[in-house]
């Protein structure tokens, strides 16, 4: 796709999404660490659900260090409303561990005062922080121009033909920040995130598909297809029970009395046969 066509689709995407969703703007008083941890929860989830989970985390634990030493299984229970709580808990714990190992502290607001490029490299060097988290912090904590995109956005942009398979594999969206100005980046990122989360949750939803086709009608051919239904197996005919041949009537058992009579008769016959006339 040419750069101009890509820019046109991105511009149209921003226009269509404003009609469908309301932007979510994060609180300005969050610390750099809080923006990072919120991003760990938000990556695959809706904003309102993430808000509730993030507040519950802050209420359930004494501080972020307690969260750091808590097991992923226990964190997953607190973060259960998220669509993938175990993955989110793992991101959260790894981010906290990475920050602590690098700075031996959770107060990293000093990164706001330095050079933006250097601060971004600092985050990229921290083990366990995803590209989405780095981009979210760059945009919302460091006031840089970066639009956070999750895995669902790459799926959407493949369908809309904004990126190629090779670009998706490299996690690149050429021209995104060039097309969407910094003044609109927070709003656009929020709206795009909402569509991506809805689409991943319900890829066959008529509403989600209508939004995508409103952006680009030719995307119909690239939308995911339902797997064909397997033909129902015909039930094997039940074997009819064969009638059992009638059993032969048993001869009546001889009674003891009849047996005695027969034996006495036989004995008498033998005695008579032995007596011969003289």
SULNORHU-V793145 format. One line per field, one symbol per residue. psi: psi as a letter, one per 40 degrees, with the letter a starting at -180 (. if undefined). Layout:
psi=???
This chain:
psi=hiddddddddddddddddddihihhiieeiiddddddddddddeiiddddddddddddddidadddddeiidddddddedeidgddddddddddddddddddefiegfededeahdddddddddehhehidddddddddddefighhhhadddddddddefdiidddddefhgheddddhiddedddddddddddddddddgeehddddddddddhdeeddeiiiihihhhhhhhhhhhhhhhhihihhihhhhidddddddddddddddddddhii.
